[in-house]
Amino acid sequence: MMNSGLELDEVMLASVVSACASLCALKEGLQIHARVIKNNKFIDDIVLGNALVDMYSKCSSVSEARRVFDPMPVRNVVSKTSMVSGYVRATSIKAARFMFWKMKQRNVVSWNALGYTQNKEND
């Protein structure tokens, strides 16, 4: 795709990163993230940032997710829910709950992510 002459935009990059998250294709996701950093073009895009946080969280790389999350100029319920889910996957229940309770906005997805911690504690 990158060699085909197509100009990549933030929507296309976010879509590919989301596909990497679904496939747990961390290596490919890292390559895309490196390209974003190298080009310094869409580094502040919230949709792409959310996709990266979600990908790292789903690929069990919560520390990388946090490295993307922390410098994001704008974070929303999607960003924060992705971090809660990542902490739950990493069995960092206290961190998941801390992140959840710091959220000013919550939705059914964030409540479900936190609710999953109950199951993790009972395992």
N, C-alpha and C positions, 0 to 999 in steps of 0.2 A: 504494500500500500504506500509506503513512504518512498519507494523507488519508482512508483508509477507516474509521478508528476502531479498527483493530487495535492492541492493545498489543504493541509489539515487545519481544522478549526476546533474550537473548544468542545462543540457538540460531538463531533466525530471522535475526538480523543476520549471524552467521557464515556461514549458508547463502547469503545474498544476496551477501556479500563474496566467497565462493568462486565463485559464478556470475560475478561481475564479473572475477575472476581468469581463469576459463576463457575468457571472451569478450574479455579484455584491455580491459575497459571501465573504464579508469582514471578518467574523469570521474565516472561514477556511483559508483565505489568511494570516491573522494574525498568525495563528498557524504555517503555513509553514514558515513565516518570522521569528518567534521565534525560530524555529528549525534551520534555517540557522544561526542565531546569536549564538545560543547555541553551534552548532558544529564548528562555525568559519571556515568553510571549503570553501565556495564559496562567501564569503562576498564581494570580490572585482571583481566578475564576472560581466562584463558589460551587458550581455544578461539577467541574472537574476536580476540585478539592474534595468534595463529598464522595465522588467516585473513587478517588485514591484512598481516602480514609476507609471506605467500605471494602475496597479490594484488600488492603493490608489486614484489616480486621478479619475478613473471611478466610484469608490465607494464613491465619494464626501468627501474624507478625504485628502484634499490638504496639510494640515499641516504634515501629516504622509508621504505623497509623498515627501515633501520638506526635511523631516528628512532623507529619503533614498537618495535623490538627492544630497544634500550638501556635504556629505563625499565621494561620488563616486570619485575614483581616475581618472577615465576617463569618460567624458560625451560626447555623440554624438548627432546628430540631432534627433535621436529617443528619447533620454532622455529628451532633451529640449522641443521637441514638446509635449511629454506627460505632462510636467509641464505647457506649454501654455494651452493645452486642459483642464487640471485640474483647472487652474485659471479661464478659461472661464466658466466651469461648476459651479464654486463657485461664479460666477459673480464678480470676482476680475479683472475687465477689465484692469485697470492700470498695475497691476502685470503681466497680460498676455502679454500686449504690451511691457512692460519693458523687460521681458524675451525674447520675440521674437526679439526685436531690438538688444539685446546683442548677439544673435546667429550669429556666423560667417558663418555658413552653414545653408541654408534653402532649403526646397524642397516643392513640391506641397502640401504635407500633412500639413506642418507647416504653409504655406500660408492659407490653408483652415481653420485650427484651428484659426488663427488670424482673418480671414475674418468673422468667426462666431461671432466675437465681435460686428460687425456692426449690426447684428440681435438682439443681446442682448441689445444694446443701444436703439434700436427702440421699444423694448417691453414696 
